[in-house]
Amino acid sequence: NEMCADTVIKDFVIEGSNGVCSPLSIEILKGERSKLTFKAVGNMYMLVIPGLEINWMLSDGESKEQVIQLDKPGKYSFECGTHGGTQSKGEIIVK
């Protein structure tokens, strides 16, 4: 069924709020179609995931999303934080 191939299995939200991003660790299953959403609350936040070619900067109240499907187990490091401020390091773990 072609409809099933486009089904998003899980939604993951990374939110920047009060100067920090959360969560800093996300687990997804290899080959699973997931929707990653990034939200900025109260400030301008950045999310950079080099392995996924994501480099987003959002103003307060904005959000952005992208469907991802990772076919190899491993870790994708990311940095997230306020624009011009401290960046927290996190990772997406593909099992």
Secondary structure, DSSP 8 states (H G I E B T S, - for coil): -HHHHT---EEEEEEEETTEEE-SEEEE-TT-EEEEEEEEESS-EEEEEGGGTEEEEE-TT-EEEEEEE--S-EEEEEEEEETTS-EEEEEEEE-
